[in-house]
């Protein structure tokens, strides 16, 4: 605390510090805070005026003062403090207020300023950025949670095998022990019942413990431990496929006007499969559905609408030809040129004037004014220079009242070149209109009515509107306002409220000058994407800060709201009013029934009432006999009940916190997979709250991208992300999980069947190395390849048939039917394998020398058919073959053969076992018989699909027919190289 740091251009601030002075004489500097709030636009910071001239080390060292500030906190947008500066020679000192305008945060980068001196306020863990480093809760896919339940059932199956085998063995042991006790009396020297094994153990406890431990070690193979490693490998591969997908790449223009291909990012591949079962999508509007490329479209001045899009420079022409409105239009133009936070600077690449601003709207306004011959030349802390129709004008900036989400307006108080004091104000229509003068001589009622109608028309076409107004202030009015503002800025408590009270003194009795309408176009294919998602039976909720009319129009243009939908608008002004409206809407929906589709529009005020009385999921909810909320039901439950019965929901004028609360309400209460998508720092909380967060690499920084699980350039890629990659991932992950449990259950259950003929001795039915390597070596790669490359239908068919995604999220790949089929298949395969081998070999097969085969050969009579069966099962599950599929199937089987001879070399099995096994007819017979018997039900299932096909089966057949037709056409149609040989070779006539 109190140390002074020197930061040069392009460097990051290492601490939170109070700005002392900069390379500019007025103490102004510009910073970039993209690492803090995601905003890439430059922000201005100003030093305390008394310190701005201290630009040398000696003058900095001579400063004597004290900084008082609030305790360290995580709020990046507010700061309250004051600095007391003394001259060191007397007790006289001056106190100045400190706000965010003087604070430089750790992580901010100094731009467009050569150097800056700053005094440390917070350092280390007390800095605001560190206070914000709260680890987000880890996300786990819903399928992974279901897998955990699956593992518990496998443990139960394991326990059944373990307990039954142990009890049967102990029962057998006690029976033999009782018989031996009886025989010992008559035959003391030869009393062992099983003479070839010797007498039974005399300690019941020791024998029972040994038995349990033995079977515990064997039956633990029921749990496919390697599955979890396989799943992570598959997820990484699936994520890489997303990154490599050329159809999800976009071209971005850099600052130097070069073009760069931008690939999507998969920041969290643990959620791949959840993309295939999304139920709700929550989307931001600006920059997510729209391009966030603002362009001024229309002016409204003195009752006239000027089309700036069709006629650039229309305002300048209007001023020239319309003498009666010239004064108002000129003030309107000056208001736009003066009331803003834009920083003019030179583009280092083109040396042209560019405008840096926190708001793209302000940049669009200044760019348009330049077209209308009103140009911002320069700006300092206290002076704004503009050029109006070739004449330079300088305005003293007396006060700048910043825009906040609560104020929804900003104002600039300036002294004009002729000495008058003007306040120029711009903001949302509802905020400015209530501050206009009611005097008919100041604001013509007809003009206000015309302006309101124009604003409604602008909003209905999806334009972003602002109202511009001004007021003349006397010196006395300004002095009173400035005095109260300074006092408010120096207060350490309730500073924001005090500043608002001071602003209210002058931001009233305004005179309307005009209105602006800014266009923010929809991104490419947004309507088509939303239409496809709705056909997938996905509910899409639009969460935006725009006004209600604009949000509704965007909903219509993007096909989120269709003409046949019943549109309901919730505008509650109180808890009771909101509750009444919700009750009426719920009754309306119930009356119309399910045949009519509904759309709901909710404003931020209503949401504040809804969440003010929110209830937890565990709280008892009050319903009537029909299952509908009663008047006593909490508002959030009513809202959720209504929202889930609507096809589309639009929440307008919402704050970032309200966005997160809406997502949390749906996710927590419905247990549905929710996806949030946004592009700005204000969308981060919403993105983190959802099951899946998607960031748009837009123009509002990278914070949303860094907080997201997946990120790409354009909204249209969401369609492919969930319908293709998500559906494939969910299908593939379901296959690898079910297959892994199937093969392990079938593999180990044979051991249980073997217990009936082995005296429950715990003897392993397979060769030891085969038993150990079954999961890790022989059957690990085929299911991984299956889960990476498998597809039931082609990508182009998925884009045509959204029903395929509806089928996927409906549970066609993961349901109780599939689970029981897997369990029954594993039990049948184990029983069929054991029965066939035991029936054939029960009397003992003969080797080439006439001896009965031994234990080692019998191990391979069980092991090799088992491996063949599970590999062929994997082959039957494969619908999309690649060369890796059959390659690793063959490699897995070949490894089993190679292992036999490898073990013989090191004498780990009886010498000659591999040779005897491979010349034994019984071996080949069971290798053919067992897979046929085991897989017969699977073949019947394939036949059944021919008569009772699913949607995927029909579409796959259609795709195959189309592919064969295209191949036939290529065979009968001359190729390009036959018709145009030079062109096909890449040689044109000119180069030739």
N, C-alpha and C positions, 0 to 999 in steps of 0.2 A: 504494500500500500504506500502510495506517495512517490515511488520511484518514477523517473521520467524515461520514456522509451522514444527512440527515433526510428520511424518506419519510412522506408523509401518506396518509390513507385513500383508496383508489382509484388510487393511483399505482403505477407499476412500479419495481422496483429496477433501477438502471442498472449495478450491479456485483454481484459475489459478495461478500457482507459478513457479518461476525459480528455477531449481534444483541447490542446493549448494553442497551437499555431500551426500554419502550413506554409507552403511556398507561395500561396496567394496572400495578398496584403489584407484582405478582409477575413482571413482565417477560415476559408471554405475549403473543403476537400470532398472527393467523391470516392465512394467505396462500392464494392460488389459483394453481396451477401448470399451468393448462391449456395454456399455450404451451410448456411444457417436456416434460411427460409425458402430456398429453391428459386428465388427471383434472380434473374440474370441482369436485369436492368440496374443502372447505376443509381445510387442514392446519395443525397447531399448531407453532409454534416458540417456544422458551423461551430467555431470556437467562441468562447465568451469574448465579447467585444473588447474588454479591457486587456485581454491577454493576446489578442490577434497579432499585435505588432512585435511580440517577443519571438524573433526568428533566428536568433543566434544562441549558441551554448551559454555564453556569459549572461545574456539577458534572461535565459531560462533559469540559470542557477540563482539569480537574484530574486526570484519570486518567493514570497512568503505568504502562505495561505493555509486554509483548512477546508477539507472536503467532508461534508456530511451527506450520507445517502442511506437508502433503505437497505435492509438486510439482504444478503445474497438470495436470489430466487431464480426460477427457471423461465420467467416471462421475458420473451425476446422482444416484445413490442412496447413495453413501458419501462420507464425509469424515473425515479423521483429523487432529487437531491439538491444541494446548493453548495456553492463554493464561496468562502469568505477570503478576500484578498486584502492584505495590508502592505504598506510601503516600507515597513521595517524601521521607520524613523519616528513615527508617532503612533498613537493608539487608534487613529482613524482608519477605518477599513470599509470596504464595500462588499455587499452580498449579492450574488447572482444565482438565479435558478438554473438547475441542470435538468435536462430532459433527454429523451432519446436522440434529440438533435445534436447533443454534445457527446454522446457516448459511442465509442468505437468498440465493437464486440470482437472477442477472440474468434479467429477464423475468417473475418472479413478481409478483403484484399484492397489495398490502396490503388485507385485508378485515376488517371488524368490529373494527377497531383505529384509533384516531384518528391516532396517529403512532408512529414507531419510529426510534430512533437505531441506527446500525450502523457498524462499522469495516470499511473495505475490506480484503478478503483477496486477491481476484483482480480484475483489471480488463482492459478491452480484449480482445485476442485470447486472453488467458489464462483468461477466464471459461469455465465449464463448457458453457454453451449454445453459445458460439462454437466450442469444441473439438468439439462434436457436429455442427457444420454441415459435414458431408462430403457433397459432391454425389453423389447417387445416380447409378448408371450409366444413361445414356440408353437408353430402350427403343425398339426398332425392330420393326415388325410383320414377321411371317414372310413375308407377301406382298411387302413392300417388299424384303426380301432376295432373294426369287425374281425380283422386277423387276430388281434389279441384274444377276442372271444373264441375264435376258432381254435387257438392254441389251448385254451382252457378245456374245450371239449376233447381235444387230442390228449391232454393230460388225463382226463376222465377215462378215455378209452385205454390209455396206458395203464391206469390204475386197475381197470377191470381185468386186463390181461395179467397184470402183475399179481393181483390178489387171487384170482382164480387159479393161476398156475401154481402159486405158492401154497394155497390151501390144498390143492389136489396132490402136490408133492408131499406135503406134511402128512396128509391123510394116508397116502401110500406108505410113507416111512413109518408111521405109527402102527399100521397094520403089519408090516414086515417085522418091526421091533417086537410086537406082541407075539407073533409066531415064533420068533427066534428065542424069546424068553421061555416059551413052552417047550421048544425042541432042546434047549440047553439042559433041561432036566433029564431027558432021555439020551441025548447024544452030546455030551459035554465037549467032545473034540471036533465034531462036525455038525454044528447047529445053524450055519449060515443058510438062509433060504435061497439067496442069490449067491451060489457058491463061487461064481466067476468074479464076483465083486468083493466078496468077503463079508464079514459081519457088519451090521449097521452101527452107526455112531451111537454111543450110549447117552450122550448129552442132548436132550430134546431142544433146549434153548440154543445151543451151539449149532446144531443142524438146521434149525428153523432160520436162524440169522444168516447162515451161509446161503441157504436157498433164496431168501428174499434178496440178498445182495446180488446174487448171481442173476436172477431174473430182472432185477432193477437195472443192471448194466446192459442187459440184452434189450429190454423193452423201451429203454429211453430213445431208441432209434425211431420210435413212432413220431417224435417231434423233429421235423426237418430243420435243424439248426442252420444248415447251409442256405436255406430259403431266404433268410434275412440278408445275407451277403448277396445272393442272386438278385433280390429285389433292388438293392442299391445300385448294382451294376446295370440292371435294366433301366432304372430311372435315369441314370447318367446318359445312357445311350439314347433314350427317348428325348431327353433334354437337348442333346446334341443334334438330333434330327430336327428339332424345332429351330435351333440356331441356323442350321444349314438350309432350311426350307426357303427356297428362292421366292416362293409366292408370298412370303411374309417379310420380304425385304423392301425397303423404300429408298428413294433417292432424296437426299437432303442437300440444300444449298448452303455452303459455308459462308462465313463473313467475307472471304476473298472471292466469292461468287463461283468457286469451284463446286463440283458436285461429288457427293460421297454416298456410297451405298451403306445403308444402316440396317444391320441385322437385328433380329429380335433377341432379347435376353431371357434366359431361364435362370433366375436367381435362386429359386427354391424348387428343385425337381421332386421333392417329397410329395408334392400335391398334384402330380401329373394325372393320376387316375381320378381325382376329384373333378378335373375338367370335363370328364365324361358324364357327370351326373349333377350338373348345375341346375338348380331350381329357380333361383332368384338372381337377377343382375341389377346392381345399383350403379348408376352412371352419372358422372358430372356432365355438364353441357358444354360450357365454354372451353375450347381447346381439346375436348374429348370427342364430342359429336361435331363441333364446329372447328374451323381451321385456326381460330385465334389470330387471324390476319384482319385487323380492323381497317375499314375504309369508310370514310364519311359518305353517306348516300344522299341525305336530304337535309335541307334547312327549312325552318318555319320562321318567317319574320313578318310581323305586322299583317298577319292574315294570309300571306302568300307562302306557297310551298315551292322551294327551289330544288331541282333535281341535279345534284352535284355529280352523280354517277354518269348520267347521260350528257351533261353539259358542264364539264370542269371549268371552274372560274365563274360559276353562275352568280355567286355573291358579289363579286367585283363588278360584274355587268349590271346587277340589280342596283348597286349603289350609284353607278354612273347614270342610269336611265330613269330611276325612280326617285324624283326629287322629294316627294312627300315623306318617304320612308328613309331618306338618306341618313338623317341623324341617328335614328334607331339602329339601322343596319351598321353604321360606322361604330357605334358603341358596342354592338353585338360582336363585330370583328375584333375590336380591341379587348373585349372581355375574354374571348377565346385565346388571344395572344398573351394575356397577362395572368389570368387565373389558372395556374397549373403548377406542376412540380417538375417540368421538363428541363433537362440540362442539354444545351446545344454543345456539340463537339464536332471535331473534324474526323472523318473516316481516314485512318492511316493508309488505306489502300488506294482510295480514290480522291482523297483530299477534298471531299464534298461535305457539306454541312449535314449532320445527322442529329436526330433527337433521341436522347436517352431518358426513359421515364419508367416509374414503377407500374404505370398503367398504359397498356397499349391503346386505350381509348384516347388518352391525351396526345400520344404520338400521332394517331390518325387525325385528330383535330388540327394539330400544328402543321402537319403535312398538307392538309387540305387548305389551311389558311395561306400557306406559301403559294399554292396555286391561285389563290385569290388576291395576290399582291400584298399580303400582310405577313411579314417574315420576322421571326425571332432571331435577333442578331447575337446577343450575349446576355448573360445573367450572372449577377453576383449576389451576395447576401442582401444588399440594400438597393440594388439598381437593376432594372430590366430595360434593355434597349431593343426596340423593334423598328422595323422599316415599313411604313404604310404608304403604298402607292408612290414609292420613290423618295419619301420624306422620312428622315431619321427622327425618332422620338424617344426620349428618355423618361422613365417613370421611376420614382423613388418608391421602393417597396417598404411600406410602413409596418405591415403585419401580414403573415400568411397563416391562415386557419386551415390546418391540414384535414384531409379526408380520413374518416374512420368508418368502420362498419356500422357503428351506432349513429354517427352524424349523417352519413350518406350524402355528404355535400362537402365542398371545399370553397374557401373564399380567399381573395387577395385584396388587401387595402393598400391603395397606391395614391401618390400625389402626382397629379397630372402636370404636364409642362406649364400650364397656366396657373398652377398653384392650388387647384381644387383637390379635394379628397374624395375618391370614389371607392366604393366597395363593390367588387365583382364576385358574383356567387354562381356556382353551377352545381347541379346535383339531381337526385331522383325527383320525378314529377310530384309525387305525393308529399315530399319533404319541402320542396320549393313553393308549391302552390299554397300550402298552409301558412307560409311566411310572406306572401304577397300582400301588398296594401289593399284594403277593401274600399279605398276611395275611388269612385268611378272616374274621377278626373285623372287619376294616376294609372289605373289599370281598367281599361274599358271592359265591362262584363261580356260584351259580344266577342271581344278579342280573346278573353280567357276561355270562353266556351269553344271558340274556334280552335284555340291551341290545344285544349283538352281532346277535342275530336280528332285533331291531327295526330296527337300522341297515341291515341287508341288505334288509328289506322297504321301508324308506324309499327306499333307493337304487334299488331295482327299479322304483319308481314315478316315478323321475326327480327326486327331491327332493335338495337339498343338505344334508348332515348335518354336525353339530358335536357334540362330546362336551364336557361341562362337568364340571370336577373342582375340588377345593380341598384345601388342607392348612393345618393350624395350625403356626405357627412360634414358637419361643421367642425371647426377646430375644437370647440368645446366638447362635442359629442365624441370625437376621436380621443381627446385627452382623458375623458372619464372612462372610456372603454379601455384604453391602453393602460391606465393606472390599475384598473381591476384585473386586466389580463396579466400584468406583471406580478401582481399580488398572488393571483391564482397559480402562476407558474412557479413561484417561490414557496408555495405551501408544500409540506411534506405528507399531508394526509388529505384524501379526497381531492387530489389535484385534478383528475380528469373531470369530475363533477363541477369543480370550481371554474375550470376553463370553459366548460360548456355553458355555464351561467354567464360568463363574460361574453362569449360569442353571441348568446341570445340577445345581448344589448344592441348589437348592430345588425345581426342577420334577421331583420324583420322590417316590415313596411317597405318591401322590395318592389321594384318596378320590373315587370317582365320585358325582356329584350327579344327572346325567341327560343327556339328549340333545335336540337340536332338529332339526327338518326344515323347510327353507325351500323354498318352491315358486317356480320360475322358469318360467313358462308359455312354451310354444312360440308363436312369432309366427303370425299368420294365414296359412293356406295353405302352411305349411312342408312338411307331408307330401305335399301335391299337387305342390308345386314340385319336391321331391326325386324323387318318382316320375316326373315328366315328364322330368327331367334324366337319370335312369337309362335311361328308354326312348329317349332321344336317344343312347344308347351313350356317355354321359359317365361317367367314373369319379369318384366323389366320396369324398374322404378327409376325415374329421372329426378335427381337431387341437384338443384341449381339455386344460385343466388339471384337470378334474374327476376324481373317482375312477372306477375301472373300472366298477363296477356302474351308477353314474349315467350314464356315457357309453354303455354298452350299452343301457340303457333308453331314453335319448334317441334312440339309433339305431333302436330298434324303433318308438317312437312316431312318429318322423319318416319311417318307411318306408325308412330307410337299410339296415336289417337286416330281412329278411322271414323268415317261419316256415320256408319251404322252403330257406333258405340253410344251408350248412354253416358253423357258427360256430367259428373257431379263435382261441384266446387264447394270446398269446406273453408269458410272464412269466419271462424269463431272469434268473437271479441272478448269473451270471458269463459270461465270454466263451464258455467251453466249453458251458455249459448253454444259452445262447442259440443257439449254432451247432447243437447237437444238436436243439433244438426246431424250428429252421428246416428242418433236413434232413428231419425227420419230417413236417412240414407240407407241404413240397414233394412228398414221396413220396405223401402222402395226396391232394393235389390231382391229381397225375398218375394215381393209381389210379382216382379217381372220374371223370376225364375232363371234357370241356367241357360235358357236358349238365347238370352240377350247378353251381349258382352258389355262390360262397364269400364269406365275410366274415371279415376279420382284425381282431383287437383286440390292440394293442401298448401296453405301459406305458412310462413314461419311463425306468425303470431299464434295460429291454431296449434302448431306443434309445441310451442312453449307451454300452452295450457295442457296439452296432452301429456307431456313428459313431467310437468310439475306435479301431477297426481299419479305418476307411474307406479306400478306394482312389480314385485319380484315374481319370478316364474313359480316359486313355491307357494305364493300366497293364494289363498282360496279365491277362485273366481266365481262370480255369481251369474248364473244362467237361468233362463226360463225353461219350460218343458220342451220347447221347440229347439233348444240348443242355441238360442240367440241371447246376446247380452241383455241385462235388465238395466233400468235407469241407475241402479246402484253399482253397476259394474265399473271398475276404473277406466278412465278414458283411453289409456294405452291399449287395453284389451279390446275395447270397442273399435279403436282405430285399426288394430291388427285384424280383427274379425272382418271389418269392412274391406281393408286392403287386400286380404287374401282372396276375396271374392271378386276382385276387379282384375281385369286383364292388364291394365296399365295404371301406374300411379305416378303422379308428378308432384314433387314437393318444391315449392318456389320460395324465394326469399329466406333460404335456410342458412344457418351458420355452420362452420365446420363441426362443431360439437353436435349439432342436431343431426347432421349427416351420419355421424358415428352412432348416435342413439337410435336412429331409424334402423340401421343395419343390425345393431345389437338386438333390438326388439324382435326382428324377424328370425335372426339366427338362434337366439336363446330359446324362444318360445316354440318355434316350429321344427327345430332340429333339421333344417334343410341346408343344403350346400349353397352358400351365398357367395357371389363374386362381386367385388367392387372395382370400378375402373375410373381413373381420373388422371389429371396431368399436372396439377398444381400442389403447392405446399398445403393448401387448405383441404386437400383430399387425402392427406396422409393418414389421419385418424380413421377415416372411413375405410381406407385400403387395409390398414392393420386390423380393423375390427372384423372384417369379413373372413370367411374360410379361405378364399383366394383373392389376392390383391393384384390388380393389373395396372401398370403405369403406362401412360402415353408419353413418348419422348417428344414433348411439344415445346412451346416457347415460354413456359413458366418455370424454368429451372429443372433440376434433376432430383429434387427431394422426393417426389412421388415415385420416380423410377427406382431410387435407392431403397425406398420402403416397400416396394412391390415384390411379388413373387415371380411375375412375368412382366415383360415390358416390350413394347414395339412402337412403331411410328404412327400408325393410323388405326382408327377404330374398326375399320372393315376387317382387319386381321383377326379380330375377336371371333368372327364366324368360323374361320379355319382353325383357330386355336382350340376351340371347344368341340366343334363337330368332327374334325378330322383327328387332330393330335389327341384331344381329350377322349374321344370315343375309342380310338385305337388303344390308348394307354389303359383305359378302364377294362377293355376286353382282354388285353394281353396280361394285365396284372391279375385278373380273375383266373385266367387260364393257368398261369404259372403257380398260383397259390393252390388251386384245386388239384392240379397235376402233382405238385410236390407232396401234398398230403396223401393223395391216392397211392403213389408209388411207395411211400414209406409205410403206410398201413398195410398194403398188400405184401410188402417185403417182410415185415415183422410178424404179421398174422400167420404166415407159413410156419414160423418158429413155434407159435402156440399150437397149431395143428400137430406139429412134429412131437410135441410133448406127450400126446396120447400114445405114441408108439416107442418113445424113448424113455419111458418110466419117469417122466418129469425130472430128468436128471440135470437139465440145464445145458446139455450138450448142444452146441451151435449146429444148425442144419447146413449152414454154408461154410465154405472155406474162410479162415480167419481174416486174411487180407482182403478177400472179396467182400466180406461182411463189413469191414472197416471202411473200405473205399467205395462202397455202393453209392453213397450220396455225394461224396466229394469228387470222385474220379469218374465213375462210369455213367452216372445219370445227372451230372451237374450242368454240362454244356448244352445238350439238346433243349431243355426247357428254357434256358436263357435265350437261345437263338429263336425259339418259338415266341417268346415274349418280346423280342426286339423287332422281328420282321412279320409276324402274323397279321393278316388282314382278311376279313370275311368278304368285304366288298371294296371296290376301287374308290379312290378319292373323288373322282368325278361323279360317281353315283350318289355319294353322301351329300354333295352339294345340290343335287337335284331332289333328293328325297329327305326332307327334314324328319320324316317319321322314323328314320333309322336312329336318330339321336333320342327321340322320344322313347323308343324301344329300349335304348341303352340305359337311360336314367331311370326307366321304369323297372330295372332289375332283371333284364333278360339274361345277363351273364352272371349275376350273383343273386341267388335266391335259394330257398329251402329245397326246391326240387333239384337244383344242381348239386346241393350239398348232400342230399340223401343218395342221389345217383352216384356221386363220388364214393360215398361210404359203401353202398351196396356193391359197386364195381370192385372196390379193393377187397372186400370180403369174398366175393365170388371168384376173383382171380386167384386169391390165396388158396381157397378151397379147391378150385379146379386144378391148380398146379400141384398141390400136395396130393390130391386124389389120383391124378394121372400117374405121377412119378411113383407113388407108393403102390398103386395097383400093378404097374409094370414091373417094379423092382422088389416087391414084397417077398418073393421067393428067391431073390438073388439072381442077377444076370451073370453070365459067364464071360470071362475075359478070353482072349485068344488062346491062352494056355490051359483053359478048362477050369480055372479057379473062379470062385465067386468074387465079384468086385468088392473092394473094401470101402472104408469110410470116405477116403479122399475122392474117389470117383463118384460116389453118391453125392458129395458136396456139389460137384459140377453138374450132376443130373438135376439138382434143384436150382443151382445158381444161374446157369446159362439160359435155361428156358424162362426164368424170372426176368433176367435182363432183356431177353428178346421180347417178352410180352410188354414190358413197360416202354421199351423203345418203339415198338410197333403201335402202342397206344398213343404215344407222342406223334407218330407219323399220321395216325388217323385223325388226330386233333388239328393237324396242319392243313390249312386250306390254301395258303400262299407259299409256294415252294421257292426257295432261293438255293443257290449252290451250297451255302453254308449249312442248310437244313440237312440234306442227305449226307454231306461230308462228315458232320459231327455225329450223326447217327452211326455211320460206318466206323468212325474212329472210336466211338464208345464201345462198340462190340469188339473191334479189333484189340482194344486195350485189355479186354477180358481174356482173349486168347493168348496175348503176349504175356499177361501176368502168370498164366499157368506155367509156361516154360521158364519164366524168370524165377519163380519160386523153386522150381526143380533144380535150377543151377545152384542155388544157395541151400539146398536140402531142407527147405521149409515145408515141403510136402514129400510124400513118399516118392522115391525115384521111379520113373516110368509112368506116373499117373497121367500126364498130358497125352502121352502116346497111346496108352490104353483107352483113355476117354475118347480120343478122336478116331479110333478104329472100331469103336463099339457101336453096333447098329442101334442099340437102345438109346444111346445119346442123341443120335440124329432123329430117331423116332419121336422122342419127347420134345426135341427142339421144334419139330413141325406140329405135333399134336397139341401140345400145351397152348401155344399162342392162338391156334384156331379155336380150341374149346373156350379159352378165356375171352377172346375178343368177339365171339359170335354175337352176344347182345349188342356190342358196338356196331357191328355190321347191320344188325336189324334196325338200329337207330338211324343209320344212314339211309336204309331203305324206307323207313317211316317218313323221313324228310321229303322223299319224293312225292308222298301222298298228302302229307300234312306239313307243308313248308312254312317257315317263318318269313317275315318280310325280308330279312337279310338273305334267306335262301332264294327267294324269288328274284331279288335284285341281283344277286350274284350270278344266277343263271342267265338273266337278261344281259348282264355285262359280258359273260362268256360268249353268248350268241352274237352280241355286237362285235366282240373282238374277232371271232371267227369270220364274221361277214367282212370285216375290214381287211383281214388277211387274204380272203378270197378275192376281194376287189384289187388288192395290190398285185396278186398273181396274174390277174387278167388285164390290168391296166399297165401300159408302158410306163416305166419309171422316168423320172426327170433326166437321169443321165442318158437314157436311150434317146429321148426326144431332143434334149438340149445338152449335148455332151460337153461343150466348152463351158457353159454356165455351171454345170454340175461339178466340173473340176476346179471351179474358182477362177476361170480365165475368161474375161470378157473380150469382146472384139477389139476394143480400143487398146487394151494392154497387149493383146496378141500382136 
